[in-house]
Amino acid sequence: RAKDAVTAIEELPEHVEEVLKQSAAAIVEHVQNRLSEIRGLIRNTDVQDRDSQEHLREFVASLNSIPEIMWDSFTLQAAETRDIVRRRIDEVTQGLGEGST
C-alpha cells in the first residue's frame, strides 16, 4: 500500500505536465480558430495598392506564427512546472526519510 502511494506521488510531476499541456492545446486551438477567422476577413478585404497588399500578406504571415510561439511558451512552462513539482516531492520524501531515522 505504501509502495502504491509512493509510485502515485512520483508520477505526479508527469501528470501535472500533461494536464498543463492539454489546457495549452485547447487554448492554442481556440487561438488558431480565431486567427483563421481574422485571416478570412483580411483576404476578403479589397486593397488596391501593392504596398498595402504586401503589408497585409506580411501581417497574415505573422499571425500564422502566433500559435507556435504560444505552444512553445506553454510547453516550456509545463516542463518547468513538472521540474518544480519533482523537486518538491524529492524534498518531502527526503524529509520523511530523515524523520524516520
Distance bins in CASP14 RR format, pairs under 12 A and 6 or more apart:
PFRMAT RR
TARGET T0000
AUTHOR 0000-0000-0000
RMODE 2
METHOD distances of the structure
MODEL  1
1 7 0 0 0 0 0 1 0 0 0 0 0
1 8 0 0 0 0 0 1 0 0 0 0 0
2 8 0 0 0 0 0 1 0 0 0 0 0
2 9 0 0 0 0 0 1 0 0 0 0 0
2 93 0 0 0 0 0 1 0 0 0 0 0
2 96 0 0 0 0 0 1 0 0 0 0 0
2 100 0 0 0 0 0 1 0 0 0 0 0
3 9 0 0 0 0 0 1 0 0 0 0 0
3 10 0 0 0 0 0 1 0 0 0 0 0
4 10 0 0 0 0 0 1 0 0 0 0 0
4 11 0 0 0 0 0 1 0 0 0 0 0
5 11 0 0 0 0 0 1 0 0 0 0 0
5 12 0 0 0 0 0 1 0 0 0 0 0
5 89 0 0 0 0 0 1 0 0 0 0 0
5 93 0 0 0 0 0 1 0 0 0 0 0
5 96 0 0 0 0 0 1 0 0 0 0 0
6 12 0 0 0 0 0 1 0 0 0 0 0
6 89 0 0 0 0 1 0 0 0 0 0 0
6 90 0 0 0 0 0 1 0 0 0 0 0
6 92 0 0 0 0 0 1 0 0 0 0 0
6 93 1 0 0 1 0 0 0 0 0 0 0
6 96 0 0 0 0 1 0 0 0 0 0 0
6 97 0 0 0 0 0 1 0 0 0 0 0
7 14 0 0 0 0 0 1 0 0 0 0 0
7 89 0 0 0 0 0 1 0 0 0 0 0
7 93 0 0 0 0 0 1 0 0 0 0 0
8 14 0 0 0 0 0 1 0 0 0 0 0
8 15 0 0 0 0 1 0 0 0 0 0 0
8 89 0 0 0 0 0 1 0 0 0 0 0
9 15 0 0 0 0 0 1 0 0 0 0 0
9 16 0 0 0 0 0 1 0 0 0 0 0
9 85 0 0 0 0 0 1 0 0 0 0 0
9 86 0 0 0 0 0 1 0 0 0 0 0
9 88 0 0 0 0 0 1 0 0 0 0 0
9 89 1 0 1 0 0 0 0 0 0 0 0
9 90 0 0 0 0 0 1 0 0 0 0 0
9 92 0 0 0 0 1 0 0 0 0 0 0
9 93 1 0 0 1 0 0 0 0 0 0 0
9 96 0 0 0 0 0 1 0 0 0 0 0
10 85 0 0 0 0 0 1 0 0 0 0 0
10 86 0 0 0 0 1 0 0 0 0 0 0
10 89 1 0 0 1 0 0 0 0 0 0 0
10 90 0 0 0 0 1 0 0 0 0 0 0
10 92 0 0 0 0 0 1 0 0 0 0 0
10 93 0 0 0 0 1 0 0 0 0 0 0
11 17 0 0 0 0 0 1 0 0 0 0 0
11 18 0 0 0 0 0 1 0 0 0 0 0
11 82 0 0 0 0 0 1 0 0 0 0 0
11 85 0 0 0 0 0 1 0 0 0 0 0
11 86 0 0 0 0 0 1 0 0 0 0 0
11 89 0 0 0 0 1 0 0 0 0 0 0
12 18 0 0 0 0 0 1 0 0 0 0 0
12 19 0 0 0 0 0 1 0 0 0 0 0
12 81 0 0 0 0 0 1 0 0 0 0 0
12 82 0 0 0 0 1 0 0 0 0 0 0
12 84 0 0 0 0 0 1 0 0 0 0 0
12 85 1 0 1 0 0 0 0 0 0 0 0
12 86 0 0 0 0 1 0 0 0 0 0 0
12 87 0 0 0 0 0 1 0 0 0 0 0
12 88 0 0 0 0 1 0 0 0 0 0 0
12 89 1 0 0 1 0 0 0 0 0 0 0
12 90 0 0 0 0 0 1 0 0 0 0 0
12 92 0 0 0 0 0 1 0 0 0 0 0
12 93 0 0 0 0 0 1 0 0 0 0 0
13 19 0 0 0 0 0 1 0 0 0 0 0
13 20 0 0 0 0 0 1 0 0 0 0 0
13 78 0 0 0 0 0 1 0 0 0 0 0
13 79 0 0 0 0 1 0 0 0 0 0 0
13 80 0 0 0 0 0 1 0 0 0 0 0
13 81 0 0 0 0 1 0 0 0 0 0 0
13 82 1 0 1 0 0 0 0 0 0 0 0
13 83 1 0 0 1 0 0 0 0 0 0 0
13 84 0 0 0 0 1 0 0 0 0 0 0
13 85 1 0 1 0 0 0 0 0 0 0 0
13 86 1 0 1 0 0 0 0 0 0 0 0
13 87 0 0 0 0 1 0 0 0 0 0 0
13 88 0 0 0 0 1 0 0 0 0 0 0
13 89 1 0 0 1 0 0 0 0 0 0 0
13 90 0 0 0 0 1 0 0 0 0 0 0
14 20 0 0 0 0 0 1 0 0 0 0 0
14 21 0 0 0 0 0 1 0 0 0 0 0
14 78 0 0 0 0 0 1 0 0 0 0 0
14 79 0 0 0 0 0 1 0 0 0 0 0
14 81 0 0 0 0 0 1 0 0 0 0 0
14 82 1 0 0 1 0 0 0 0 0 0 0
14 83 0 0 0 0 0 1 0 0 0 0 0
14 85 0 0 0 0 1 0 0 0 0 0 0
14 86 0 0 0 0 1 0 0 0 0 0 0
14 89 0 0 0 0 0 1 0 0 0 0 0
15 21 0 0 0 0 0 1 0 0 0 0 0
15 22 0 0 0 0 0 1 0 0 0 0 0
15 78 0 0 0 0 0 1 0 0 0 0 0
15 81 0 0 0 0 0 1 0 0 0 0 0
15 82 0 0 0 0 1 0 0 0 0 0 0
15 85 0 0 0 0 1 0 0 0 0 0 0
15 86 0 0 0 0 0 1 0 0 0 0 0
15 89 0 0 0 0 0 1 0 0 0 0 0
16 22 0 0 0 0 0 1 0 0 0 0 0
16 23 0 0 0 0 0 1 0 0 0 0 0
16 77 0 0 0 0 0 1 0 0 0 0 0
16 78 1 0 0 1 0 0 0 0 0 0 0
16 79 0 0 0 0 0 1 0 0 0 0 0
16 80 0 0 0 0 0 1 0 0 0 0 0
16 81 1 0 1 0 0 0 0 0 0 0 0
16 82 1 0 1 0 0 0 0 0 0 0 0
16 83 0 0 0 0 0 1 0 0 0 0 0
16 84 0 0 0 0 1 0 0 0 0 0 0
16 85 1 0 1 0 0 0 0 0 0 0 0
16 86 0 0 0 0 1 0 0 0 0 0 0
16 88 0 0 0 0 0 1 0 0 0 0 0
16 89 0 0 0 0 0 1 0 0 0 0 0
17 23 0 0 0 0 0 1 0 0 0 0 0
17 24 0 0 0 0 0 1 0 0 0 0 0
17 74 0 0 0 0 0 1 0 0 0 0 0
17 75 0 0 0 0 1 0 0 0 0 0 0
17 76 0 0 0 0 0 1 0 0 0 0 0
17 77 0 0 0 0 1 0 0 0 0 0 0
17 78 1 0 1 0 0 0 0 0 0 0 0
17 79 1 0 0 1 0 0 0 0 0 0 0
17 80 0 0 0 0 1 0 0 0 0 0 0
17 81 1 0 0 1 0 0 0 0 0 0 0
17 82 1 1 0 0 0 0 0 0 0 0 0
17 83 0 0 0 0 1 0 0 0 0 0 0
17 84 0 0 0 0 0 1 0 0 0 0 0
17 85 0 0 0 0 1 0 0 0 0 0 0
17 86 0 0 0 0 1 0 0 0 0 0 0
18 24 0 0 0 0 0 1 0 0 0 0 0
18 25 0 0 0 0 0 1 0 0 0 0 0
18 75 0 0 0 0 0 1 0 0 0 0 0
18 78 0 0 0 0 1 0 0 0 0 0 0
18 79 0 0 0 0 0 1 0 0 0 0 0
18 81 0 0 0 0 0 1 0 0 0 0 0
18 82 0 0 0 0 1 0 0 0 0 0 0
18 85 0 0 0 0 0 1 0 0 0 0 0
19 25 0 0 0 0 0 1 0 0 0 0 0
19 26 0 0 0 0 0 1 0 0 0 0 0
19 74 0 0 0 0 0 1 0 0 0 0 0
19 78 0 0 0 0 1 0 0 0 0 0 0
19 81 0 0 0 0 1 0 0 0 0 0 0
19 82 0 0 0 0 0 1 0 0 0 0 0
19 85 0 0 0 0 0 1 0 0 0 0 0
20 26 0 0 0 0 0 1 0 0 0 0 0
20 27 0 0 0 0 0 1 0 0 0 0 0
20 71 0 0 0 0 0 1 0 0 0 0 0
20 73 0 0 0 0 0 1 0 0 0 0 0
20 74 1 0 0 1 0 0 0 0 0 0 0
20 75 0 0 0 0 1 0 0 0 0 0 0
20 76 0 0 0 0 0 1 0 0 0 0 0
20 77 1 0 0 1 0 0 0 0 0 0 0
20 78 1 1 0 0 0 0 0 0 0 0 0
20 79 0 0 0 0 1 0 0 0 0 0 0
20 80 0 0 0 0 1 0 0 0 0 0 0
20 81 1 0 0 1 0 0 0 0 0 0 0
20 82 0 0 0 0 1 0 0 0 0 0 0
20 84 0 0 0 0 0 1 0 0 0 0 0
20 85 0 0 0 0 0 1 0 0 0 0 0
21 27 0 0 0 0 0 1 0 0 0 0 0
21 28 0 0 0 0 0 1 0 0 0 0 0
21 71 0 0 0 0 1 0 0 0 0 0 0
21 72 0 0 0 0 0 1 0 0 0 0 0
21 74 1 0 0 1 0 0 0 0 0 0 0
21 75 1 0 0 1 0 0 0 0 0 0 0
21 76 0 0 0 0 0 1 0 0 0 0 0
21 77 0 0 0 0 1 0 0 0 0 0 0
21 78 1 0 1 0 0 0 0 0 0 0 0
21 79 0 0 0 0 1 0 0 0 0 0 0
21 81 0 0 0 0 0 1 0 0 0 0 0
21 82 0 0 0 0 1 0 0 0 0 0 0
22 28 0 0 0 0 0 1 0 0 0 0 0
22 29 0 0 0 0 0 1 0 0 0 0 0
22 74 0 0 0 0 0 1 0 0 0 0 0
22 75 0 0 0 0 0 1 0 0 0 0 0
22 78 0 0 0 0 1 0 0 0 0 0 0
23 29 0 0 0 0 0 1 0 0 0 0 0
23 30 0 0 0 0 0 1 0 0 0 0 0
23 70 0 0 0 0 0 1 0 0 0 0 0
23 71 0 0 0 0 0 1 0 0 0 0 0
23 74 0 0 0 0 1 0 0 0 0 0 0
23 75 0 0 0 0 0 1 0 0 0 0 0
23 77 0 0 0 0 0 1 0 0 0 0 0
23 78 0 0 0 0 1 0 0 0 0 0 0
23 81 0 0 0 0 0 1 0 0 0 0 0
24 30 0 0 0 0 0 1 0 0 0 0 0
24 31 0 0 0 0 0 1 0 0 0 0 0
24 67 0 0 0 0 0 1 0 0 0 0 0
24 70 1 0 0 1 0 0 0 0 0 0 0
24 71 1 0 0 1 0 0 0 0 0 0 0
24 72 0 0 0 0 0 1 0 0 0 0 0
24 73 0 0 0 0 1 0 0 0 0 0 0
24 74 1 1 0 0 0 0 0 0 0 0 0
24 75 1 0 0 1 0 0 0 0 0 0 0
24 76 0 0 0 0 0 1 0 0 0 0 0
24 77 0 0 0 0 1 0 0 0 0 0 0
24 78 1 0 0 1 0 0 0 0 0 0 0
24 79 0 0 0 0 0 1 0 0 0 0 0
24 81 0 0 0 0 0 1 0 0 0 0 0
25 31 0 0 0 0 0 1 0 0 0 0 0
25 32 0 0 0 0 0 1 0 0 0 0 0
25 67 0 0 0 0 0 1 0 0 0 0 0
25 70 0 0 0 0 0 1 0 0 0 0 0
25 71 1 0 0 1 0 0 0 0 0 0 0
25 74 0 0 0 0 1 0 0 0 0 0 0
25 75 0 0 0 0 1 0 0 0 0 0 0
25 78 0 0 0 0 0 1 0 0 0 0 0
26 32 0 0 0 0 0 1 0 0 0 0 0
26 33 0 0 0 0 0 1 0 0 0 0 0
26 70 0 0 0 0 0 1 0 0 0 0 0
26 71 0 0 0 0 0 1 0 0 0 0 0
26 74 0 0 0 0 0 1 0 0 0 0 0
27 33 0 0 0 0 0 1 0 0 0 0 0
27 34 0 0 0 0 0 1 0 0 0 0 0
27 66 0 0 0 0 0 1 0 0 0 0 0
27 67 0 0 0 0 1 0 0 0 0 0 0
27 70 1 0 0 1 0 0 0 0 0 0 0
27 71 0 0 0 0 1 0 0 0 0 0 0
27 73 0 0 0 0 0 1 0 0 0 0 0
27 74 1 0 0 1 0 0 0 0 0 0 0
27 77 0 0 0 0 0 1 0 0 0 0 0
28 34 0 0 0 0 0 1 0 0 0 0 0
28 35 0 0 0 0 0 1 0 0 0 0 0
28 66 0 0 0 0 1 0 0 0 0 0 0
28 67 1 0 1 0 0 0 0 0 0 0 0
28 68 0 0 0 0 1 0 0 0 0 0 0
28 69 0 0 0 0 1 0 0 0 0 0 0
28 70 1 0 1 0 0 0 0 0 0 0 0
28 71 1 0 1 0 0 0 0 0 0 0 0
28 72 0 0 0 0 0 1 0 0 0 0 0
28 73 0 0 0 0 0 1 0 0 0 0 0
28 74 1 0 0 1 0 0 0 0 0 0 0
28 75 0 0 0 0 0 1 0 0 0 0 0
29 35 0 0 0 0 0 1 0 0 0 0 0
29 36 0 0 0 0 0 1 0 0 0 0 0
29 67 0 0 0 0 1 0 0 0 0 0 0
29 70 0 0 0 0 0 1 0 0 0 0 0
29 71 0 0 0 0 0 1 0 0 0 0 0
29 74 0 0 0 0 0 1 0 0 0 0 0
30 36 0 0 0 0 0 1 0 0 0 0 0
30 37 0 0 0 0 0 1 0 0 0 0 0
30 66 0 0 0 0 0 1 0 0 0 0 0
30 67 0 0 0 0 1 0 0 0 0 0 0
30 70 0 0 0 0 0 1 0 0 0 0 0
31 37 0 0 0 0 0 1 0 0 0 0 0
31 38 0 0 0 0 0 1 0 0 0 0 0
31 63 0 0 0 0 1 0 0 0 0 0 0
31 64 0 0 0 0 0 1 0 0 0 0 0
31 65 0 0 0 0 0 1 0 0 0 0 0
31 66 1 0 0 1 0 0 0 0 0 0 0
31 67 1 0 1 0 0 0 0 0 0 0 0
31 68 0 0 0 0 0 1 0 0 0 0 0
31 69 0 0 0 0 0 1 0 0 0 0 0
31 70 1 0 0 1 0 0 0 0 0 0 0
31 71 0 0 0 0 1 0 0 0 0 0 0
31 73 0 0 0 0 0 1 0 0 0 0 0
31 74 0 0 0 0 0 1 0 0 0 0 0
32 38 0 0 0 0 0 1 0 0 0 0 0
32 39 0 0 0 0 0 1 0 0 0 0 0
32 63 0 0 0 0 1 0 0 0 0 0 0
32 64 0 0 0 0 1 0 0 0 0 0 0
32 65 0 0 0 0 0 1 0 0 0 0 0
32 66 0 0 0 0 1 0 0 0 0 0 0
32 67 1 0 1 0 0 0 0 0 0 0 0
32 68 0 0 0 0 1 0 0 0 0 0 0
32 70 0 0 0 0 1 0 0 0 0 0 0
32 71 0 0 0 0 1 0 0 0 0 0 0
33 39 0 0 0 0 0 1 0 0 0 0 0
33 40 0 0 0 0 0 1 0 0 0 0 0
33 67 0 0 0 0 1 0 0 0 0 0 0
34 40 0 0 0 0 0 1 0 0 0 0 0
34 41 0 0 0 0 0 1 0 0 0 0 0
34 63 0 0 0 0 1 0 0 0 0 0 0
34 66 0 0 0 0 1 0 0 0 0 0 0
34 67 0 0 0 0 0 1 0 0 0 0 0
34 70 0 0 0 0 0 1 0 0 0 0 0
35 41 0 0 0 0 0 1 0 0 0 0 0
35 42 0 0 0 0 0 1 0 0 0 0 0
35 59 0 0 0 0 0 1 0 0 0 0 0
35 60 0 0 0 0 1 0 0 0 0 0 0
35 61 0 0 0 0 0 1 0 0 0 0 0
35 62 0 0 0 0 0 1 0 0 0 0 0
35 63 1 0 1 0 0 0 0 0 0 0 0
35 64 1 0 0 1 0 0 0 0 0 0 0
35 65 0 0 0 0 0 1 0 0 0 0 0
35 66 1 0 0 1 0 0 0 0 0 0 0
35 67 1 0 0 1 0 0 0 0 0 0 0
35 68 0 0 0 0 0 1 0 0 0 0 0
35 69 0 0 0 0 0 1 0 0 0 0 0
35 70 0 0 0 0 0 1 0 0 0 0 0
36 42 0 0 0 0 0 1 0 0 0 0 0
36 43 0 0 0 0 0 1 0 0 0 0 0
36 60 0 0 0 0 0 1 0 0 0 0 0
36 63 0 0 0 0 1 0 0 0 0 0 0
36 64 0 0 0 0 1 0 0 0 0 0 0
36 66 0 0 0 0 0 1 0 0 0 0 0
36 67 0 0 0 0 0 1 0 0 0 0 0
37 43 0 0 0 0 0 1 0 0 0 0 0
37 44 0 0 0 0 0 1 0 0 0 0 0
37 63 0 0 0 0 0 1 0 0 0 0 0
38 44 0 0 0 0 0 1 0 0 0 0 0
38 45 0 0 0 0 0 1 0 0 0 0 0
38 56 0 0 0 0 0 1 0 0 0 0 0
38 59 0 0 0 0 1 0 0 0 0 0 0
38 60 0 0 0 0 1 0 0 0 0 0 0
38 62 0 0 0 0 0 1 0 0 0 0 0
38 63 1 0 0 1 0 0 0 0 0 0 0
38 64 0 0 0 0 0 1 0 0 0 0 0
38 66 0 0 0 0 0 1 0 0 0 0 0
39 45 0 0 0 0 0 1 0 0 0 0 0
39 56 0 0 0 0 1 0 0 0 0 0 0
39 57 0 0 0 0 0 1 0 0 0 0 0
39 59 0 0 0 0 1 0 0 0 0 0 0
39 60 1 0 1 0 0 0 0 0 0 0 0
39 61 0 0 0 0 0 1 0 0 0 0 0
39 62 0 0 0 0 0 1 0 0 0 0 0
39 63 1 0 0 1 0 0 0 0 0 0 0
39 64 0 0 0 0 1 0 0 0 0 0 0
39 66 0 0 0 0 0 1 0 0 0 0 0
40 56 0 0 0 0 0 1 0 0 0 0 0
40 60 0 0 0 0 1 0 0 0 0 0 0
40 63 0 0 0 0 0 1 0 0 0 0 0
41 56 0 0 0 0 0 1 0 0 0 0 0
41 59 0 0 0 0 0 1 0 0 0 0 0
41 60 0 0 0 0 0 1 0 0 0 0 0
41 63 0 0 0 0 0 1 0 0 0 0 0
42 52 0 0 0 0 0 1 0 0 0 0 0
42 53 0 0 0 0 0 1 0 0 0 0 0
42 55 0 0 0 0 0 1 0 0 0 0 0
42 56 1 0 1 0 0 0 0 0 0 0 0
42 57 0 0 0 0 1 0 0 0 0 0 0
42 58 0 0 0 0 0 1 0 0 0 0 0
42 59 1 0 0 1 0 0 0 0 0 0 0
42 60 1 0 1 0 0 0 0 0 0 0 0
42 61 0 0 0 0 0 1 0 0 0 0 0
42 62 0 0 0 0 0 1 0 0 0 0 0
42 63 0 0 0 0 1 0 0 0 0 0 0
42 64 0 0 0 0 0 1 0 0 0 0 0
43 53 0 0 0 0 0 1 0 0 0 0 0
43 56 0 0 0 0 1 0 0 0 0 0 0
43 57 0 0 0 0 0 1 0 0 0 0 0
43 59 0 0 0 0 0 1 0 0 0 0 0
43 60 1 0 0 1 0 0 0 0 0 0 0
43 63 0 0 0 0 0 1 0 0 0 0 0
44 56 0 0 0 0 0 1 0 0 0 0 0
45 52 0 0 0 0 1 0 0 0 0 0 0
45 53 0 0 0 0 1 0 0 0 0 0 0
45 55 0 0 0 0 0 1 0 0 0 0 0
45 56 1 0 0 1 0 0 0 0 0 0 0
45 57 0 0 0 0 0 1 0 0 0 0 0
45 59 0 0 0 0 0 1 0 0 0 0 0
45 60 0 0 0 0 0 1 0 0 0 0 0
46 52 0 0 0 0 0 1 0 0 0 0 0
46 53 0 0 0 0 0 1 0 0 0 0 0
46 56 0 0 0 0 0 1 0 0 0 0 0
47 53 1 0 1 0 0 0 0 0 0 0 0
47 54 0 0 0 0 1 0 0 0 0 0 0
47 55 0 0 0 0 1 0 0 0 0 0 0
47 56 1 0 0 1 0 0 0 0 0 0 0
47 57 0 0 0 0 0 1 0 0 0 0 0
47 59 0 0 0 0 0 1 0 0 0 0 0
48 56 0 0 0 0 0 1 0 0 0 0 0
49 55 0 0 0 0 1 0 0 0 0 0 0
49 56 0 0 0 0 0 1 0 0 0 0 0
50 56 0 0 0 0 0 1 0 0 0 0 0
50 57 0 0 0 0 0 1 0 0 0 0 0
51 57 0 0 0 0 0 1 0 0 0 0 0
51 58 0 0 0 0 0 1 0 0 0 0 0
52 58 0 0 0 0 0 1 0 0 0 0 0
52 59 0 0 0 0 0 1 0 0 0 0 0
53 59 0 0 0 0 0 1 0 0 0 0 0
53 60 0 0 0 0 0 1 0 0 0 0 0
54 60 0 0 0 0 0 1 0 0 0 0 0
54 61 0 0 0 0 0 1 0 0 0 0 0
55 61 0 0 0 0 0 1 0 0 0 0 0
55 62 0 0 0 0 0 1 0 0 0 0 0
56 62 0 0 0 0 0 1 0 0 0 0 0
56 63 0 0 0 0 0 1 0 0 0 0 0
57 63 0 0 0 0 0 1 0 0 0 0 0
57 64 0 0 0 0 0 1 0 0 0 0 0
58 64 0 0 0 0 0 1 0 0 0 0 0
58 65 0 0 0 0 0 1 0 0 0 0 0
59 65 0 0 0 0 0 1 0 0 0 0 0
59 66 0 0 0 0 0 1 0 0 0 0 0
60 66 0 0 0 0 0 1 0 0 0 0 0
62 68 0 0 0 0 0 1 0 0 0 0 0
62 69 0 0 0 0 0 1 0 0 0 0 0
63 69 0 0 0 0 0 1 0 0 0 0 0
65 71 0 0 0 0 0 1 0 0 0 0 0
65 72 0 0 0 0 0 1 0 0 0 0 0
66 72 0 0 0 0 0 1 0 0 0 0 0
66 73 0 0 0 0 0 1 0 0 0 0 0
67 73 0 0 0 0 0 1 0 0 0 0 0
67 74 0 0 0 0 0 1 0 0 0 0 0
68 74 0 0 0 0 0 1 0 0 0 0 0
68 75 0 0 0 0 0 1 0 0 0 0 0
69 75 0 0 0 0 0 1 0 0 0 0 0
69 76 0 0 0 0 0 1 0 0 0 0 0
70 76 0 0 0 0 0 1 0 0 0 0 0
70 77 0 0 0 0 0 1 0 0 0 0 0
71 77 0 0 0 0 0 1 0 0 0 0 0
71 78 0 0 0 0 0 1 0 0 0 0 0
72 78 0 0 0 0 0 1 0 0 0 0 0
72 79 0 0 0 0 0 1 0 0 0 0 0
73 79 0 0 0 0 0 1 0 0 0 0 0
73 80 0 0 0 0 0 1 0 0 0 0 0
74 80 0 0 0 0 0 1 0 0 0 0 0
74 81 0 0 0 0 0 1 0 0 0 0 0
75 81 0 0 0 0 0 1 0 0 0 0 0
75 82 0 0 0 0 0 1 0 0 0 0 0
76 82 0 0 0 0 0 1 0 0 0 0 0
76 83 0 0 0 0 0 1 0 0 0 0 0
77 83 0 0 0 0 0 1 0 0 0 0 0
77 84 0 0 0 0 0 1 0 0 0 0 0
78 84 0 0 0 0 0 1 0 0 0 0 0
78 85 0 0 0 0 0 1 0 0 0 0 0
79 85 0 0 0 0 0 1 0 0 0 0 0
79 86 0 0 0 0 0 1 0 0 0 0 0
80 86 0 0 0 0 0 1 0 0 0 0 0
80 87 0 0 0 0 0 1 0 0 0 0 0
81 87 0 0 0 0 0 1 0 0 0 0 0
81 88 0 0 0 0 0 1 0 0 0 0 0
82 88 0 0 0 0 0 1 0 0 0 0 0
82 89 0 0 0 0 0 1 0 0 0 0 0
83 89 0 0 0 0 0 1 0 0 0 0 0
83 90 0 0 0 0 0 1 0 0 0 0 0
84 90 0 0 0 0 0 1 0 0 0 0 0
84 91 0 0 0 0 0 1 0 0 0 0 0
85 91 0 0 0 0 0 1 0 0 0 0 0
85 92 0 0 0 0 0 1 0 0 0 0 0
86 92 0 0 0 0 0 1 0 0 0 0 0
86 93 0 0 0 0 0 1 0 0 0 0 0
87 93 0 0 0 0 0 1 0 0 0 0 0
87 94 0 0 0 0 0 1 0 0 0 0 0
88 94 0 0 0 0 0 1 0 0 0 0 0
88 95 0 0 0 0 0 1 0 0 0 0 0
89 95 0 0 0 0 0 1 0 0 0 0 0
89 96 0 0 0 0 0 1 0 0 0 0 0
90 96 0 0 0 0 0 1 0 0 0 0 0
90 97 0 0 0 0 0 1 0 0 0 0 0
91 97 0 0 0 0 0 1 0 0 0 0 0
91 98 0 0 0 0 0 1 0 0 0 0 0
92 98 0 0 0 0 0 1 0 0 0 0 0
92 99 0 0 0 0 0 1 0 0 0 0 0
93 99 0 0 0 0 0 1 0 0 0 0 0
93 100 0 0 0 0 0 1 0 0 0 0 0
94 100 0 0 0 0 0 1 0 0 0 0 0
94 101 0 0 0 0 0 1 0 0 0 0 0
95 101 0 0 0 0 1 0 0 0 0 0 0
END
